[in-house]
Amino acid sequence: MKIILTHEVSGLGTAGDVVDVKDGYARNYLVPRGFAIRWTKGGEQDVAQIRRARKIHEIATIEQANEIKARLEGVKVRLAVRSGDAGRLFGSVTQADVASAIETAGGPKVDKRRVELGSAIKTLGAHEATVRLHPEVAAKVSVEVVSA
C-alpha cells in the first residue's frame, strides 16, 4: 500500500515521503496513529505542504545538528518518578517525559518523536536515550531516574 508519511517514522522515512508498506502495517499502525495518510492522486498537494512545513521545523545543516548534539550531551537529565520499594516504577518513563526533562534541565527543546528509548524505562537508575537530530546525527543522552 502506498502512503504519505505525516511524521518521521524511524526506519521508514520522514514527513512528506511517499513509501510502500504492507497493508496491515499501514491500516493497523501508521494511519490510526496519525503517522501517515493514504496516498491519492490529490495527495501530491499534501506532500508539498508537508515538506514545506518540515523545512521550517527541521535542523537544516549537519553543523547545526552537531552544535545541538554537543549541548544535549552536556546536559544532566534527572527524572523524579514514583516507584515501589524494589526500585520498580509505577508505570514507565516515556519519550515525552524525557523530552520535557531535557528542556527543564536547561537543554534545547526536543520533539518527543525524535527521542528513542532502547527499551521501556521501568526501573530506577541510569538509562540512555538517543535523540535523532538529523538523518546523520544522533545524540546520546544519559537519563538518571530517581524516586520522587
C-alpha positions, -999 to 999 in steps of 0.1 A, spaced: 0 0 0 13 35 -9 11 60 19 23 95 26 41 100 59 29 129 80 56 124 108 90 109 109 89 71 114 122 55 124 135 31 98 108 42 72 112 78 63 105 114 72 74 136 69 63 141 33 79 109 19 57 86 -2 65 50 7 52 15 0 44 -6 31 25 -38 39 -13 -32 40 -16 -43 77 12 -21 89 -4 9 72 -40 1 82 -34 -10 118 -5 11 129 5 41 108 -28 55 97 -47 52 131 -18 68 150 -17 97 125 18 89 113 6 85 77 -23 91 53 -33 70 23 -18 81 -10 -42 95 -36 -36 115 -68 -48 146 -50 -25 138 -21 5 152 -40 -5 187 -29 -5 174 7 31 162 1 42 196 -10 26 212 20 41 187 45 75 192 30 72 230 33 63 226 70 91 202 76 117 226 62 106 252 87 109 228 117 139 207 108 175 213 115 189 225 82 226 215 83 249 190 99 268 218 116 236 229 134 228 193 144 264 189 158 260 221 179 227 209 193 243 174 199 271 190 219 246 209 240 224 178 246 253 156 256 264 182 282 231 183 299 225 162 331 189 149 328 173 138 360 137 125 363 119 121 396 91 95 393 71 74 417 85 40 425 80 10 447 103 -5 473 123 -27 449 131 1 425 104 -6 400 84 23 387 46 27 389 43 28 351 72 37 328 92 67 315 81 78 280 97 97 252 76 128 262 89 126 297 125 125 285 119 154 261 104 176 288 131 166 313 158 177 288 141 211 284 138 216 322 174 206 327 185 236 305 189 217 272 174 227 239 137 220 231 134 185 216 105 170 198 93 138 216 91 119 183 129 124 179 136 107 212 143 69 210 145 47 240 162 13 236 136 -4 258 109 9 281 124 25 313 107 8 342 134 8 369 154 34 388 189 42 378 209 54 349 195 48 314 204 60 279 182 77 253 190 86 217 178 119 201 178 119 163 186 154 153 194 148 116 195 117 95 232 116 100 235 129 136 222 114 168 229 125 203 232 101 233 216 115 264 220 98 298 189 99 319 190 93 356 157 81 370 153 87 408 125 81 432 101 110 438 
